[in-house]
Amino acid sequence: MLKQYDVIVVGAGHAGCEAALAAARLGASTLLLTMNLDLIAQMPCNPSVGGPGKGHLVREIDALGGEMGRNTDRTFVQVRMLNLSRGPAVRALRAQADKRLYSLTMKHTLEQTEHLDLAQGQVEGLLVRGDRVTGVVTALGQAFAAPAVVLTAGTFLNGRILSGESSFAAGRSGEVRGPPHRLLSPRRGAAPSPRTPRRSGCTSASPPGRRARPRHPGLRSRRAAPSGPAAAPPWRPPGRSCGR
Ligand SMILES: Cc1cc2nc3c(=O)[nH]c(=O)nc-3n(C[C@H](O)[C@H](O)[C@H](O)COP(=O)(O)OP(=O)(O)OC[C@H]3O[C@@H](n4cnc5c(N)ncnc54)[C@H](O)[C@@H]3O)c2cc1C
């Protein structure tokens, strides 16, 4: 029999952790389903929280009772107000967290939260009846039912890794390879059963005649730059691994 929840959250990155905690803390029976339970709230690169780009977001999450700020308070190794020599509009608090501890501490918080179950699995499709979602199914054929599914697949959604000359479909480096974007392939009218035949997003979700979006518009347009003395240099992956 299918396990029934009020809410299923797919993906335990920053967004998924907040969504699952918010739902469970409101009393909804919640399942947080993610690819690897040992990589909950994993930060891909520089483990910084806040700063000019995202500081306002962290504070908004904090104001709404979210966990990111609290988890950072428990695990930061350095915290700094940036741009103190400039005007108040550009100042921003930024913390550097202990990357592994941040993940473990968030996992601990999730595990201690009432109404919240954690499970490991790669969600491969949505179960849909009529125009309503009824659950999810994983790559191993496990199905879970819920009237609400929150997708927070984040940086994995149709992600690609460019490394030197090679380029391949993947989520985060060192994790699952292959195209995780099949997540958005609804099985319309299907009974919520793991035995339901699968359809890909191309066959069921795309409107007829719609052209596929170029995978890397930036890459394409740079390659298409006119040649000649004033032409832009050939595109290369950025030398710095991250610039946030
Ligand atoms: C290379 C890189 C470097 C970055 N560096 C920084 C930085 O230094 N500072 C900064 O602030 N931001 C940085 N970012 C951005 C930051 O990582 C994202 O903004 C943030 O991780 C987004 O959080 P999220 O919860 O939306 O998604 P993610 O953190 O990507 O989490 C997605 C979660 O969904 C799970 N998932 C995906 N597909 C499925 C599926 N089919 N089934 C089950 N689970 C699934 C994954 O396992 C993961 O747990 C960087 C991003 C990248 C790619």
The ligand as an ORCA input file, in Angstrom:
! r2SCAN-3c Opt
* xyz 0 1
  C      29.000     25.047     -8.739
  C      28.115     25.906     -7.860
  C      28.712     26.745     -6.925
  C      27.917     27.538     -6.091
  N      28.531     28.324     -5.155
  C      27.794     29.058     -4.301
  C      28.409     29.832     -3.261
  O      29.612     29.832     -3.125
  N      27.610     30.552     -2.437
  C      26.234     30.555     -2.582
  O      25.551     31.208     -1.788
  N      25.632     29.826     -3.557
  C      26.374     29.092     -4.405
  N      25.762     28.369     -5.393
  C      24.327     28.451     -5.531
  C      23.658     27.587     -4.495
  O      24.260     26.318     -4.512
  C      22.203     27.444     -4.834
  O      21.596     28.723     -4.864
  C      21.504     26.603     -3.804
  O      22.170     25.377     -3.601
  C      20.105     26.326     -4.279
  O      19.456     25.578     -3.290
  P      18.301     24.579     -3.683
  O      17.762     24.011     -2.418
  O      17.341     25.279     -4.577
  O      18.969     23.448     -4.579
  P      20.199     22.446     -4.336
  O      21.102     22.920     -3.271
  O      20.745     22.163     -5.692
  O      19.477     21.131     -3.799
  C      18.731     20.317     -4.637
  C      18.433     19.036     -3.862
  O      17.513     18.276     -4.619
  C      17.958     16.920     -4.656
  N      17.408     16.378     -5.888
  C      17.592     16.841     -7.152
  N      16.895     16.106     -8.032
  C      16.257     15.158     -7.296
  C      15.408     14.073     -7.624
  N      15.058     13.831     -8.891
  N      14.947     13.275     -6.617
  C      15.294     13.505     -5.332
  N      16.106     14.526     -4.961
  C      16.583     15.323     -5.929
  C      19.468     16.998     -4.612
  O      20.028     15.789     -4.140
  C      19.651     18.167     -3.630
  O      19.612     17.680     -2.303
  C      26.519     27.543     -6.225
  C      25.920     26.698     -7.177
  C      26.705     25.874     -7.980
  C      26.046     24.952     -8.977
*
